[in-house]
Amino acid sequence: MGAWIPKKPDKNQPKSSILIREMMQAAILDRIDEEGLTAAEIADKYPGFRSAYVQAMRSDSALFGFNRLCSMCEAMGLMGVMEMRFVNSSREQARLMEAA
C-alpha cells in the first residue's frame, strides 16, 4: 500500500526534471478537466492508473516519475514534444525557470 508514491527526496532531483514533470502533471489535469475523464476511463487505456493519482496530483502531494507521466499522457491522447535548450549562466537558468 502506498508503493506508487515516489520515494526519492526532492533535494536529490534535478530542477529541470522537476520542471518537466510538473508541466506534464499540469497537462494531464487540464485534459482530465477539459474532457471530464474519470479514472476508470483512463484505466481502460492505462491499466495501472488509479483515482488516487488524480487526487495526489491535484494536492501537489506527489510528483510522479517521467515514465509514468508519459504513460498517462499517451493514454489520454497527449504526446509531449519537447525542445531542449542548454544555457550556461545561472542568470539565464533563473530567467527560464521563472518563465515556466
Secondary structure, DSSP 8 states (H G I E B T S, - for coil): --TTS--S-GGGS-HHHHHHHHHHHHHHHHHHHHHT--HHHHHHHSTT--HHHHHHHHHT-----HHHHHHHHHHTT------------HHHHHHHHHH-
